[in-house]
Amino acid sequence: MRLVLADFLLCCAAVVAAGIVLGQSSDRLAERTGLGQIWAGAALLALATSLPELVTGVAAVRMHATNLAAGDLFGSSLANMLILGAVALLATKPREAGAGANGSLELTVWMAVTLNLMGASFVYFHSNRSWFGIHPESTLLLIGYLGGIRWICRHPDSGPPAQAGMAAGRKLPPDRSSWHALAQFAAGAAVIFVAAPSLAGQAARLAAVSGLGDSFVGTFMVGLTTALPEFVTSATAVRLGAFDLAVATLYGSCACNMAIFFFLDLASGSASIFDSVAPVQALTGLLAAALMLGWWLAARRRQARRRAILSPSSALLALAYGFAIWLVHIFT
C-alpha cells in the first residue's frame, strides 16, 4: 500500500510540475500574441492546463478504468471551483474580484455550466448509435466547446489584454522569449505524455489496493492533482491584477474537460464511453455545474454592490467541494 501510494505521489509531482510549465509558457505566449484576457484564459491557457486530464483520461480508458477517467474530468471541474474560491482570496480590491460585466466572460461561464450539465445528463441518457466509431453524445460536447470558443474569438472582450505588459493591446514581434516559451511548452507536453499514463496506472492500483474505488480516486485524488496547474496559473494571474484571466482559465478548463470526453470515446472503442460510467459521476457533474453557476451569480450580485468576492463565497465553495467529495464516497 505504501509503495503504491509513493509511486502515485511521484507521478502526481511529475504531472503537476509539467502542468505548471505548460501554464506559464502559455501565459507568455498569450502575452506575445496580444490576446485579450478572456480569449487567452478560455482557450489557450485552459487547453494547456487541461492536457494532463486528456492524457490521463485516455490512458485510463485504455486500461478499462472508465470511471477513473470520468471521475478525473468531473472531479477536475469540481476542483477548479475550489481553486476559484482560493484565488478570490488573493484579490485585494472589489474591482479585481468582480469580473461579471464582460460579455465574453459571461459566455465562457455559461458554456462551462451547459457542457457540464450535458456531460452529467449523458451518463443516464445516451444511445448506442455510432458513425465510424463516433458517438453523438461526446460529439455534441466537442461541437459545443468548439462553437463556444469560436464565438468568444469572434467577440473578444473589450477589457485589458492578458498581461500588463501588453497594455497597448497589440501583437508583439517574436523574440527569443517566444521561442523559449515554445520550447518550454513542448517540454512540458512531453513530460505529460510520459508521466500521465503512469499516473493513471498508479491511480488504478491505488483504487484497487485501498478499496476506495475508481470513481472516488478519480474524482478526488486524480481530479485534484490534474487541476493543480490551473491553480498556479490562476493565482499568478490574480497577483498580476488579471482576475478576468483567472476566472476565464478556470471556467474554460471546466468546459474543455467535457470536450475531452470525445477523445475518451474514441479510445474506448465501439461502445459509448458513457455506457460504462457509474451513475455517481452524474451527481459529480451536476454538483460541479451548480458550483459554477452559484459562484457566478454571487459574483454578479456582489459586483453590483461593489463588494469583494471573498468570504463567505470562498468558504462556501470549500464546504460545497467537501460535501460533493463526501457524496461521491458514500455512493461509490
Order of alpha helices (4+ residues) and beta strands (2+ residues): alpha-alpha-alpha-alpha-alpha-alpha-alpha-alpha-alpha-alpha-alpha-alpha-alpha
